[in-house]
Structures are given as C-alpha cells and as structure tokens.
Amino acid sequence: MSIKKGYTLVITEKPTAALRVARALDINGKPKKLRLGSIPYFLSRNTKDIVVVSALGHLYTVTQEGGGRNFYPVFDYKWAPRHLVERNAGKIKDWIEAISKLSEGADEFINSCDYDVEGSLIGYTILKYACGGKEKHAKRMKFSTLTKRDLIEAYNNVSSTLDFPLVYAGKTRHEVDWLYGINLSRALTLSAKRWSGKYSTLSTGRVQGPTLKFLYNREKEILSFVPTPYWEVKARIEVKGETLDVEFEGGKIYKKSEADRIVDVCRGKTGEVVDVKVKRFHVAPPIPFDLGLLQTEAYRHFRYTPRRTLNIAERLYLEALISYPRTSSQKLPPSINYTEILKGLSGIPAYRKLAESLLSKDELKPKEGKREDPAHPAIYPTGNKPERELSDQERRVYDLIVRRFMAVFGEPAVKESVKVTIDVKGYRFLLRGKRVLKEGWIRLYGPYVKDEAVILPPLSNGETVVVKEVLREDKFTHPPPRYNPASLLKKMEEERIGTKATRADIIQTLYDRGYITGERIVVTEIGFDVIEVLEKNCPRVLSVDLTRELEEKMEKIARGEEEDVNVIIEAVEHLKPILEEFKSKERLIGEALSNAIKATRMKNRIVGSCPTCGSGKLMILYSRKTGKRFIGCTNYFKGLCKTSFPLPQKGTVKPTGEKCKHCGWPTVSVRIKGKRPWNLCFNPNCPSKGD
C-alpha cells in the first residue's frame, strides 16, 4: 500500500510501544499495520496521516574508527550502525533501511522513544543517521505511561525541538564509557594473551572497576576476619500457664565462666517481674517505588535479580500497566490522577475492596520520599486491566507495584511494644512482645509486610515466674555479610556510580566475566587478580570519586551547565598516562592475569572429592580420542584411580558445590538451551535413580 507523502513520522523505541502509540493517535483507535520488507509499521489516520515505526533499542553504537582489535590505546571513534559493529545484529540493517525509506515521504518528525537519556539518544541517532540529518528539525513527545490518555496529551503538547541537553548527556556517557571500556579491557585481555598465547575476554570500565572493588574489599574483610568467641544465656519461663523465651539483659558475654555462673545460679529458680514498659508508636506508610527500591523489594520477596526485575517491569510498562520504570523519583504528583487510577484498580477483583476503601477517603495524599526525577514520577500502576494473562513473574511484580502504590495513601499503622524485665537471683532477663493495634497501610501492603507479632499475657510488677530451662549458647562473632545483587545495587546507588538504567547490567557483566559467583557474592581468583593488577598499575580507574565526578558532569550536561566536548577531552587526558604505564608493565600484568585465569578455570572444573579413592578430586575432563566430556578422578593420571562417570554432551555443565540430598555425592548443573536447568547426581547407585 502506498502512502501519500507529507505525513508525520513518529519513531518509538520498541515494537510494542509503536502499536500503542499508533492506536492512541488513530482517530478510530484502529491503525493499519503495514510492512516494508519484513519490518512492521503503522498508519494512523488523524487530522494528518501519521506513520509510526519502531527501533529495536539502540540502532547505532560507538565503535573504533580504523585499525584492528589487537592494539591500544584507541581514541578515534565514530557512531555506526550496530550490525556493522556487533555479531548477531544482522536484523538491525533491515530496520535502519526501513526507517530511512519511510523518512523520505515525511515532512514532520517526532521522537517518541522513552523519555530519558537513552530514549533521547536512540531517537537522535536514528533521526541524524537513518533519516538524513532530521534531528535539527524533529520534535519530542514526552510521557510516563503508554496509556491512551497520556500518549494523546504528549502528542498534542509535543515540544518543538529535541531535548538536546539529554541527548548530549547520553551521547557523552556512551563515548566516555566506550573510551574507558575499550582501552582498559584491551589492555587486560592483550596483556594476558601476549604472555600465555591464549585468548580470554577480560574487561573493566569506568563503573565496572569500582563496583568490583566494593566486592573485593568486602571479600578481603571476610577472609581476614578472625572470629571472637562469645556466649549468650537464654531461658524459658512459665507465667500464667504460658511458656515464653527470655534473653539475658547483658547480651553478649565474653567469659565462658561468667555464662556458666549465670546458668548455675538461675537454673530451677523463680523470678520476679520488676519492670514493665509499654510503648505505642506510629509507623508511617512506605514511600513510592523508584527503580532501586523496586529492585531491592523484588529481591527480598522473590529473589529476583535487579536485572530480572527491570526486564519484568519494562514488559509491564509496554503493556501500559505501570508507568516508566527507569526512574529515580520517589514522588507521585497529583497530575497522574490518583482517583482515576484507583477506580481502574477497583475493576480488578483482587484489588477491589482495597481500592474502594481508599476512594472513600476525604483526601488522597501520598507519603513521598526525597528523591526527584525531572523526567518521570515514581513507579505507579496505570489502573488499566491486563489485556493478556500475565506470567507468574509478571503477576508478582505487578502485585508488588499495585500494593505499594495503594499503601502510600494508607493511614499510619499503630504498633505496641512491651519490654518486661525479670529478676532471677540478681540476674535480669528481658521478655519482649510486639503487636499491631491499628493496621493502617499494612492492610494494603499485606503480603509484603513481615508479621513480627509476639503477644504476651498481661504482666505487672511483682508477679512471679518459674524458670523452666536455662541454656548457654556458644557463639562466634561473624564477618560482615556478603553482598547480594540487591545490596550491591543499593551500594552503587549510595555511592552515586552508574545510572538507574545501567547498574543491573554492570552487576550481570561481573557474573558473565567470571569475576564473581553465587547469590551471596564471592569474588573469584580472576576477579581478585584484575583488581590487584589495576590497583597496582592504575588505581585511579578504581576510584569511586573519579566515577562520581564524571556522573556529576553528565548530569550537568543534561542540565545544560557543561559542554560535552570538555568531558570527552578530560577522559582522554586521564586515560593516556594510565595506558602508557600499563604498556610498560604489560609482561608482568599478563603473567599475573594468565595464572589467575588458569587457576579459575581449573577450579570451575572441580566437582568434588572422589568417593572411590578418597584422596583424588573428581573433575570435568575431555577425552583426547572422542572429545566427549566425562567426570574422572585426578588420581587417574598417577595410576591410582580409574573412577569415571558419563555426562550429557549437550549444553553446559558446571559443578554446583552442593551434595545430592539422597546419597551425599557431588552434583553438577546442566543447562541446555530451551530447557529448564537441572542438577544431576552422577552416582549410578543413587536412590533417586529408582524414583
């Protein structure tokens, strides 16, 4: 179908968004779906024809200008189509050609990508390169949800120019990150390759380095921690027919003899209530979700990694069920229309009663946090009903967002705490109770509030209690806790490094590079060596202050207070001496990294102790004749043990570090594309094999 020239070309970030924009802008809500080759686009009829076409995220990226891959430093770069730079990006070419063709018949251009730094940059690069310099004349739609109301309002109030400060901030961030990433990663990778002759991808960057340093510092604290023994005394008392647990008022005891004396004196005795303190207090509602808070809460309740939560939230946003999730705001302005959202939620059975209870209030005033985002409010549900059945993961995150939104409008909860002091032969023990007197917002946020209620019988001074049992507990002080993905993301937020859009991906990169492992994050040998090499040779790369300074300069660019070219020049001038020093020590650095890579690979192949000989280790090995993998004992090479077991030949196999719950043998994790991962016990006589 041919379209008459003179239409408006609207560019969105993703195909799902294109459909929603096209529906909203079509006068009848039924745009025509057309194709240019294999690329879909939409024609919306309005006072003027509107063609809506999507990108696939970034269609252009920063790349080296000239030269090969086996050298550094590299300071000459350009923006180029992704299919010319990245593997497996061939389809990008078709999208660029389609957008370029559609731009030829347009006389008006609108960037309708997500309203943030990345969306502004995506639209800008498409308009500049695919549409032949139309960025100078293009307009900008700004919205926080993909609801029909918000999209029509954004179209009717389109800005006359692109948001160039945001564009330049995004462009500078990509260029600075590329300069740091390509140069430092090549320095690491080539140093190791030139020493060992073997290639392994190593990387670091402006934010990746300081983030790994947080983990490295914590790992060193844990490894160097010397536990200190201490003792606690716990007792069980009987009062008014109830048996209750009490704790020694003095807390930790650092002399075993003192703990034993308390136990001996108090065992089998009676005690007396000498003090009862009752305290009532108000608990304010929670604040709205910004992205970091959502990711933290989703990890706490569902164990979803920050990256997984963001991916789910983005799907809910594209379904017009929630507002734009990549926000740092903790504010909910009245302009989002609280009443209309709650009316929409009242049409969903699971939320009807809760939403109606809020609608009956005289005033809807949300509890808000301190943070603001000039582009978007905090995350909130739109009130729309899902148009399809949500997956379990989507339903959980959506429910969390809906209930959090309602909870911020709730009344403060009223709680009561009780502290009872009991004297037993001169030693004092504490009995604590807690209960909710008025639910307030807790009723709205219910499933996500931990029930801490401990109901005590009424007690008063002078009452007698019977000590039924007294125990001494032997304990040791603990090292600081390991980071998990959510607490690491929180640390990055507190230190103001990375952005709400990039932090989750940086954490995932550390996993992908093999620098860290486990949900309770452990730094691997190669992770240790990368930090130690950088710390010794270019410590400024690991500086949180340097990274934070650059973040602040990006924010100044976005506000129009800093020139982007100055930030690029400063980055290059900073990198030059670092890379010169790196080159002068390349051989030493390469040796250290190569040894660490070898040790890490070996460790990743160790499955566990050999159950046959007891002294050898079971490893994942490969047959020289067939190339097939199997599990064998390291004592085989010494002629001491011939134990071996077959393994699946498809997919990836990695040791779990866990033992089979049926037979106690080591297990491996098997991952095959398209199938759910599973743990395999390779013991042929395991009781589970008969199930």
Secondary structure, 3 states (H helix, E strand, C coil): CCCCCCEEEEEECCHHHHHHHHHHHCCCCCCEEEEECCEEEEEECCCCCEEEEECCCCCEEEEECCCCCCCCCCCCEEEEEHHHCCCCCCHHHHHHHHHHHHHCCEEEEEECCCCCHHHHHHHHHHHHHHCCCHHHCCEECCCCCCCHHHHHHHHHCCECCCCHHHHHHHHHHHHHHHHHHHHHHHHHHHHHHHHHCCCCCCCCCCCHHHHHHHHHHHHHHHHHCCCCEEEEEEEEEEECCEEEEEEECCCCECCHHHHHHHHHHHCCCEEEEEEEEEEEEEECCCCCECHHHHHHHHHHHHCCCHHHHHHHHHHHHHCCCECCCCCCCCCCCHHHCHHHHHHHHHCCHHHHHHHHHHHCCCCCCCCCCCCCCCCCCCECECCCCCCCCCCHHHHHHHHHHHHHHHHCCCCCEEEEEEEEEEEECCEEEEEEEEEEEECCCHHHHHHHCCCCCECCCCCCCCCEEEEEEEEEEEEECCCCCCCCHHHHHHHHHHHCCCCCCCHHHHHHHHHHCCCEECCCCEECHHHHHHHHHHHHHCHHHHCHHHHHHHHHHHHHHHCCCCCHHHHHHHHHHHHHHHHHHHHHCHHHHHHHHHHHHHHHHHHHHEEEECCCCCCCEEEEEECCCCCCEEEEEHHHHHCCCCCEEECCCCCEEEEEEEECCCCCCEEEEEECCCCCCEEEECCCCCHHHHC
